[in-house]
Amino acid sequence: MSGEIVSFRGASVPQSSPDPDPEVVDYLKSLLEMAETGDLQGLAGISTHLGERFSVHRVGACVSSSVVGELELLKLRIAVETFGDEDDD
């Protein structure tokens, strides 16, 4: 079975590619620079891998109510991008 994958709202879902995503590579390089200078003190997040696999990671200073709040904001942004804004109906 093959065909286009669509989201719940009908938008096309981009297919995973084995090629590096330049935006991801550049972002990781900037994080590495911040970590090497000591500016980046912790990291928490979710990574998407080929084959629709995900990993959750947390390292360094990530234990505070601010981190929890920022993760909630990120979750909301991803939900809106995935499912759309309820006011769009």
N, C-alpha and C positions, 0 to 999 in steps of 0.2 A: 504494500500500500504506500503510495506516495502522493504528495500534493503540498499545497501551501499551508503553513500553520498560521492560524489567526487567533487573535486574543478574544476574550469574552465580548468585547465591543466591536469585533470585526476587523480591527487593524492588523496588518501583516506583522508577524513576529520575525525579526531578523534571524537568519540561520547562523549558527556558530561556524567559525572559520578557523582552520589550523594556523592561519597567518597571524602574526602579532598585530595587535591593534595599536597604532602609533599613539593614540590618545592615552591609552592605558600605560604604555611604556614611558611616555613623557611625564605622566603623573607620578609614576613610581620613582622615576629619576629625581623629580623635585622633592618627593618625600625622603629619599635617600640623602639628598643634600641637606635637608633640614635636620635629619637624624645625625648626620656626621658633624654638624655644627653645634649640636646639643639643643637646638630649638624644638625639635619634635621629641616629646617625652613619653608618648604612648600612642598606641594605635589599636582601634577596634573596628571590625567591619566584617563584611561578607564578600567572598570572591566567587565569581562565576567561572566555571571551567568548561572545557569541551564536553559534549555529551550530557548537557543539562545537569552537571554536578555542581555542588556548591560547597564552600567551606566557610566556617566561622572562625575568626581569630581575634585574639586580644593579647597584647603584649605591652609591658611597661605600665606607666601611670594612667590607668583607665578606670579607677574606682572613685567615682564622685557622682553627685546628683546631676552635675552639668553634663557628664558623658551620657547618662541615662536620658536626659532631656534632648540632647543632640541626636541620639539614636532614634528617639521617638519622632523627631522632625524628619529625619532621613526616611524612616518607615512611611510616614505620611506622604512625602514627596514621591516615593516609589509607588505607593498605592494609587495616587492620583494619576501618575503616568501610565500605570498598568490598567486601571479600571476606569479612569476618567473622573471628572468632578461630578458629583451627584447633581449639581445645579445645571449640568449640560443637557439633561433629559428633557 
